[in-house]
Amino acid sequence: MAQFIALLRRNYDEFPEPQFTPELMEAEAERARQLYADGVTRQIWSRGDHPGAAMILEAASADEALAALDTLPLKQKRMLLLDALIPVNPYRGFLPRG
């Protein structure tokens, strides 16, 4: 399995804040919880620079990670945009020496 960092942000260019209703936000949170329970999402944070999320995902491939992100209700409605999907590798400083 590989890990990826996903940076997502709200699409305010097309959807003003009032369209992010409590019902939509709860559906989004419920799907995020399910991805976490399924072991796809390893960590998730609210972004501090833009409304949206930063996530660490675990998937067999970038396509699989993208497919998981595409199940988020806000992303399906184009209300959430993917800024970046970055593959990450183990930090070499923690690898055994020798």
N, C-alpha and C positions, 0 to 999 in steps of 0.2 A: 504494500500500500504506500502511496505517496501522500504528502501533505501539501496544502495550498493555502495561501492567504488570499482572501477575497475582500476587496474594498467596494462597498456599495453605498450609494447616496440617493436621497429622494430626488425625483425629477420635478423640481419646482418650475422649470421652464414650461412644462406642459400642464402641471397639476398644482394649483395653489393649495396652501396649507389646509383650508377647510375641507378639501376632498379626502384628506387622510383621516377618515372618520374613526371613532372609537371601535366600531364593528370591524372595519378593515384592519386596524392595528391589532386587534385581538386575534383575528384570523392569522395575521402575519406571525404574531408571537406564538400561537399554537403550532403553526407549521415549524417554526424555528425550534420549539421544544421537542417536536417529534423527530426532527433531523438530529438533535442532540441525543435523544433516547435511542435512536437507531445507530449511533456511533459515527455518523457522517460529520456532524459538527463537533469539533473537539473543544473549541472555545469561541465565544462571541462577545463582542463589546459594542456599545453605542459609540459612534465616532465623536470625537471632541471637536473636529474642525468643520464638519458638515453634518446635518441630520442624516443618519444612515447607520450602517453597521460595518464592523471589521470582524471577519470570521477566519478561524482556522478550520479547514475541512480535511478529511481523510478520504481518499478515493483511489481507485486503481489507475485513473488517468484524468487528465484535464477535462476531457469530454464528460466523464462521469461526474466530476465536480460541478461542471456547468449544468448538467442535467439536474443535479440536486438543487442548485440555486434556482433553476427554472421552475421549481415546484412552489416557490414562495409566492403567495397571492399578489403582493405588490409588484413583484418582478413580472408576473404574468400579465398584469395590467399596464406595464411600462411605467409604473409610478416609482419604481426603484431601478436605478441604473448601475451596472457593474463598471466601476472605474478600472479595476485591475484584478486579474487572477494570476497570482505569482506562485510558481512552484518553489518549494523550499527543500533543502537537504540538511542532514545533521551538521551541526557546527563541528568543524574539524578539530577545534581545540579540546573537545571532549572525547575524541577518539583515542583508543589505546595507543601508546607510544611504543616504538620499537621496531 
